[in-house]
Amino acid sequence: MSKTSANARLRCFAPQTPPDTLHWWPIFPMTSSGKSPGRPTSLLLKLDIMLNADLIPGQEYAFREKRILGSPLHRVKLLEHVRGRKWRAKWIKPHPNLIDYLSTEQVIVPWKDQAAFLKEERDRESMRRHNLKLGFSASSPISEAIESVIDSVGDEVHFNNGDLSGTRDQLERLKGRARLENLQLDEIYPRYLDRQGRLHLPFETALELARAFCMTEPGTPLTNVEATERNWSLTATRPNGEYIIPLLNHHRASWALIRQWCGQDAAIAARENRIAELERLVWDAVYVLQKAGLDGEANKLRRTVS
């Protein structure tokens, strides 16, 4: 297989970098399926972009000419849909009574929600700056390890762009499973509640919860790690499977961290359980071969586990 073809296949699995102005950071959780190693989670839908189907002629909206953090919002009234993403609109403030055309992606929120939108935008930026001061990097092994652990928790709790988010009930359940009952969500700083009612907590809290969860439920994140590593390693040994080797190597550091957080004994126990399971399958096969009168084949197989 050519180098160009291999690189093209690798790009199917690698996170793509959208424009920074959209504030879009993908999550690729590990899966044990035979399909793509990861897919963006539902958090990717939260792009602060309205769709044509959401827009109503005659209603007022907040318009942003350039999708850059902190750029001003204009108050506009949509007049009619022209075609595709184009709308005809009347400006209310600034430039009163100006009639011009705008694109769907420039419409942020209904005007009545613009104050809440701006507050959430400020809160999100404050959280981002806080996490960066702590040394957060989306591509670091620690961040990827937290992401994998939190993804294994389920319950619609997510780790995205350095912060942990979920409803209060979901985060309280995670606290209970991690046995961090003394952790008071209302005393954590910074934190904020978004417009969907999800509470966002900083990077250090996500790390604390992820490590504690690994200690209390080591089997949950380890199952995901072991299954993914096994499937990807198997894929790498197959014809034309070398495209996945860089991705496999990239994740080994975060998988090693997860195994450390779960405790060396827990990791070894998980492997020993797997080995014991495979040995039972081999002995079952030996019995079936003997029952079928294939003593020679049974003896060969018996020697592999003796």
C-alpha positions as CSV (number, residue, x, y, z in Angstrom):
1,M,0.0,0.0,0.0
2,S,1.3,3.4,-0.9
3,K,2.3,6.0,1.8
4,T,-0.4,8.4,0.4
5,S,-3.1,5.7,0.8
6,A,-1.9,4.9,4.4
7,N,-2.0,8.5,5.4
8,A,-5.5,8.9,3.9
9,R,-6.8,6.0,5.9
10,L,-5.1,7.4,9.1
11,R,-6.9,10.7,8.6
12,C,-10.2,8.8,8.9
13,F,-9.4,8.2,12.5
14,A,-7.5,11.3,13.4
15,P,-9.3,14.4,14.9
16,Q,-9.7,17.1,12.3
17,T,-9.1,20.7,13.4
18,P,-12.0,23.0,12.5
19,P,-11.7,26.7,12.6
20,D,-10.8,28.1,16.1
21,T,-13.5,30.7,15.7
22,L,-16.1,28.0,16.1
23,H,-14.7,26.9,19.5
24,W,-15.1,23.3,18.4
25,W,-13.1,20.6,20.1
26,P,-13.8,17.0,19.1
27,I,-13.9,14.0,21.5
28,F,-12.9,10.6,20.1
29,P,-13.8,8.0,22.8
30,M,-12.3,4.5,22.4
31,T,-14.6,1.8,21.3
32,S,-14.2,-1.9,20.9
33,S,-16.2,-2.2,17.7
34,G,-14.7,-3.1,14.4
35,K,-15.6,0.3,13.0
36,S,-13.9,3.6,13.4
37,P,-11.9,3.7,16.7
38,G,-13.8,6.8,17.8
39,R,-16.6,9.1,16.9
40,P,-17.5,12.6,18.1
41,T,-19.9,12.6,21.0
42,S,-23.1,14.6,21.3
43,L,-21.2,17.5,22.7
44,L,-20.1,18.4,19.2
45,L,-23.6,19.5,18.5
46,K,-23.1,22.4,20.9
47,L,-21.6,24.8,18.3
48,D,-23.6,27.9,19.0
49,I,-24.8,27.8,15.4
50,M,-28.5,28.0,14.6
51,L,-29.9,25.9,11.7
52,N,-32.2,27.1,9.0
53,A,-35.0,25.0,10.5
54,D,-34.6,26.9,13.8
55,L,-35.0,30.4,12.3
56,I,-38.4,32.0,12.0
57,P,-39.1,35.0,9.7
58,G,-40.3,38.1,11.7
59,Q,-38.3,37.1,14.8
60,E,-35.3,39.0,16.3
61,Y,-31.9,37.4,16.6
62,A,-28.4,38.2,17.7
63,F,-26.1,38.5,14.6
64,R,-22.3,38.2,14.8
65,E,-20.4,39.3,11.7
66,K,-17.2,37.5,12.6
67,R,-17.4,34.4,14.8
68,I,-14.7,35.6,17.1
69,L,-14.9,35.5,20.9
70,G,-15.9,39.0,22.2
71,S,-16.9,40.4,18.9
72,P,-20.1,42.5,19.1
73,L,-23.6,41.2,18.6
74,H,-26.0,43.0,16.3
75,R,-29.8,43.0,16.8
76,V,-31.5,42.0,13.6
77,K,-35.0,41.0,12.5
78,L,-35.2,38.2,9.8
79,L,-37.5,39.2,6.9
80,E,-37.4,36.2,4.6
81,H,-35.4,33.1,3.6
82,V,-33.7,33.7,0.2
83,R,-31.9,30.4,-0.6
84,G,-29.6,27.9,1.1
85,R,-28.1,29.6,4.1
86,K,-28.9,33.1,2.9
87,W,-31.5,35.3,4.7
88,R,-32.8,38.8,4.1
89,A,-32.7,40.8,7.4
90,K,-33.4,44.3,8.8
91,W,-31.0,45.7,11.3
92,I,-32.4,47.1,14.6
93,K,-29.2,48.0,16.4
94,P,-26.7,49.2,15.2
95,H,-27.5,50.7,11.8
96,P,-31.3,51.0,12.3
97,N,-33.5,50.1,9.3
98,L,-30.5,48.8,7.3
99,I,-31.7,45.9,5.1
100,D,-29.0,43.4,4.0
101,Y,-28.3,39.7,3.6
102,L,-26.7,37.4,6.1
103,S,-25.8,33.8,6.4
104,T,-27.2,31.2,8.8
105,E,-23.9,30.6,10.6
106,Q,-23.8,34.3,11.6
107,V,-27.1,34.0,13.5
108,I,-26.1,33.1,17.1
109,V,-29.2,33.0,19.3
110,P,-32.7,34.6,19.6
111,W,-32.2,38.1,20.8
112,K,-34.0,37.4,24.1
113,D,-31.3,34.9,24.9
114,Q,-28.3,37.0,24.0
115,A,-27.5,38.1,27.6
116,A,-27.4,34.4,28.8
117,F,-25.3,33.5,25.7
118,L,-22.7,36.2,26.4
119,K,-22.5,35.2,30.1
120,E,-21.9,31.6,29.1
121,E,-19.3,32.7,26.6
122,R,-17.4,34.6,29.3
123,D,-17.7,31.7,31.7
124,R,-16.4,29.3,29.1
125,E,-13.4,31.6,28.3
126,S,-12.6,32.0,32.0
127,M,-12.6,28.2,32.4
128,R,-10.4,27.8,29.4
129,R,-7.9,30.3,30.7
130,H,-7.9,28.6,34.2
131,N,-7.3,25.2,32.6
132,L,-4.4,26.5,30.5
133,K,-2.7,28.0,33.6
134,L,-2.8,24.5,35.0
135,G,-1.0,23.2,32.0
136,F,-4.0,21.6,30.2
137,S,-3.3,20.4,26.7
138,A,-6.0,18.5,24.8
139,S,-3.5,16.2,23.2
140,S,-1.6,15.3,26.4
141,P,-1.7,11.7,27.8
142,I,-3.3,13.0,31.0
143,S,-6.1,14.7,29.1
144,E,-6.7,11.7,26.9
145,A,-6.7,9.4,29.9
146,I,-9.3,11.5,31.7
147,E,-11.4,11.5,28.5
148,S,-11.3,7.7,28.2
149,V,-12.1,7.2,31.9
150,I,-15.0,9.7,31.9
151,D,-16.3,8.2,28.7
152,S,-16.4,4.8,30.3
153,V,-18.5,6.2,33.2
154,G,-21.5,6.7,30.9
155,D,-24.5,8.6,32.4
156,E,-24.0,11.5,29.9
157,V,-21.0,12.9,31.8
158,H,-18.4,14.4,29.4
159,F,-14.9,15.7,29.5
160,N,-14.4,18.3,26.8
161,N,-11.8,21.0,26.2
162,G,-10.5,20.6,29.7
163,D,-13.7,20.8,31.7
164,L,-16.0,18.2,33.1
165,S,-19.7,18.6,32.5
166,G,-23.0,17.0,33.4
167,T,-26.2,17.8,35.3
168,R,-25.9,18.1,39.0
169,D,-27.5,14.7,39.5
170,Q,-25.1,13.1,37.0
171,L,-22.1,14.6,38.7
172,E,-23.3,13.6,42.2
173,R,-23.7,10.0,41.0
174,L,-20.1,10.1,39.7
175,K,-18.9,11.5,43.0
176,G,-20.7,8.6,44.8
177,R,-19.1,5.9,42.5
178,A,-15.7,7.5,43.0
179,R,-16.3,7.6,46.7
180,L,-15.6,11.4,46.9
181,E,-18.6,12.3,49.0
182,N,-16.6,15.1,50.7
183,L,-16.2,16.9,47.4
184,Q,-18.6,19.8,47.4
185,L,-19.6,20.9,43.9
186,D,-20.7,24.3,45.1
187,E,-17.2,25.0,46.6
188,I,-15.3,24.3,43.4
189,Y,-13.9,27.3,41.5
190,P,-14.2,28.0,38.7
191,R,-17.5,26.5,37.7
192,Y,-20.5,27.6,35.7
193,L,-24.0,26.4,34.7
194,D,-24.6,26.6,30.9
195,R,-27.9,27.3,29.2
196,Q,-28.7,23.6,28.9
197,G,-28.5,23.2,32.7
198,R,-25.2,21.4,32.7
199,L,-22.6,22.2,35.4
200,H,-19.0,22.7,34.2
201,L,-16.1,21.9,36.5
202,P,-12.4,22.6,35.9
203,F,-9.6,20.3,34.8
204,E,-8.2,19.6,38.2
205,T,-11.6,18.3,39.4
206,A,-11.9,16.1,36.3
207,L,-8.5,14.6,37.1
208,E,-9.4,14.0,40.7
209,L,-12.7,12.3,39.9
210,A,-11.1,10.2,37.1
211,R,-8.3,8.9,39.3
212,A,-10.7,8.2,42.2
213,F,-13.1,6.4,39.8
214,C,-10.3,4.2,38.5
215,M,-9.5,3.1,42.1
216,T,-13.1,2.3,43.0
217,E,-14.2,0.7,39.6
218,P,-11.0,-0.3,37.9
219,G,-12.7,-2.8,35.7
220,T,-14.8,-0.2,34.0
221,P,-12.1,1.9,32.3
222,L,-9.7,-1.1,32.0
223,T,-12.3,-3.1,30.0
224,N,-12.4,-0.3,27.4
225,V,-8.6,0.0,27.3
226,E,-7.9,-3.7,27.0
227,A,-10.6,-4.2,24.3
228,T,-9.4,-1.3,22.3
229,E,-5.7,-2.1,22.5
230,R,-6.4,-5.7,21.6
231,N,-8.6,-4.9,18.6
232,W,-6.2,-2.2,17.2
233,S,-3.2,-4.5,17.7
234,L,-4.9,-7.2,15.8
235,T,-5.8,-4.8,13.0
236,A,-2.2,-3.6,12.8
237,T,-1.0,-7.2,12.1
238,R,-3.5,-7.7,9.2
239,P,-2.7,-6.9,5.6
240,N,-2.9,-3.1,5.0
241,G,-3.4,-2.6,8.7
242,E,-0.3,-0.5,9.3
243,Y,-2.3,2.7,9.0
244,I,-3.5,2.2,12.6
245,I,0.0,1.8,14.2
246,P,0.6,5.6,14.7
247,L,-2.8,5.9,16.5
248,L,-2.1,2.8,18.6
249,N,1.3,4.1,19.6
250,H,-0.2,7.5,20.4
251,H,-2.7,6.1,22.9
252,R,-0.2,3.8,24.7
253,A,0.9,6.6,27.0
254,S,-2.7,7.4,28.2
255,W,-3.5,3.7,28.6
256,A,-0.4,3.3,30.8
257,L,-1.7,6.2,33.0
258,I,-5.1,4.6,33.3
259,R,-3.5,1.3,34.4
260,Q,-1.5,3.2,37.0
261,W,-4.6,5.0,38.3
262,C,-6.4,1.7,38.5
263,G,-3.5,0.3,40.5
264,Q,-0.9,-2.2,39.3
265,D,-2.6,-5.1,41.2
266,A,-5.9,-4.3,39.5
267,A,-4.3,-4.2,36.0
268,I,-2.5,-7.5,36.7
269,A,-5.7,-9.0,38.0
270,A,-7.6,-8.0,34.9
271,R,-5.0,-9.7,32.7
272,E,-4.9,-12.8,34.9
273,N,-8.7,-13.1,34.6
274,R,-8.4,-12.8,30.8
275,I,-5.7,-15.5,30.7
276,A,-7.8,-17.8,32.9
277,E,-10.8,-17.3,30.7
278,L,-8.7,-18.2,27.6
279,E,-7.3,-21.3,29.3
280,R,-10.9,-22.5,30.1
281,L,-11.7,-22.1,26.4
282,V,-8.7,-24.2,25.4
283,W,-9.6,-27.0,27.9
284,D,-13.1,-26.9,26.5
285,A,-11.7,-27.4,23.0
286,V,-9.5,-30.3,24.2
287,Y,-12.6,-32.0,25.6
288,V,-14.5,-31.5,22.4
289,L,-11.7,-32.9,20.3
290,Q,-11.4,-36.0,22.6
291,K,-15.1,-36.5,22.4
292,A,-14.8,-36.4,18.6
293,G,-12.1,-39.1,18.6
294,L,-9.3,-36.6,17.6
295,D,-6.9,-37.6,20.4
296,G,-3.8,-36.4,18.5
297,E,-5.2,-32.9,18.0
298,A,-6.4,-32.9,21.6
299,N,-2.9,-33.8,22.8
300,K,-1.3,-31.0,20.8
301,L,-3.7,-28.5,22.2
302,R,-3.2,-29.8,25.7
303,R,0.6,-29.3,25.5
304,T,0.1,-25.6,24.7
305,V,-1.4,-25.0,28.2
306,S,0.6,-27.5,30.2
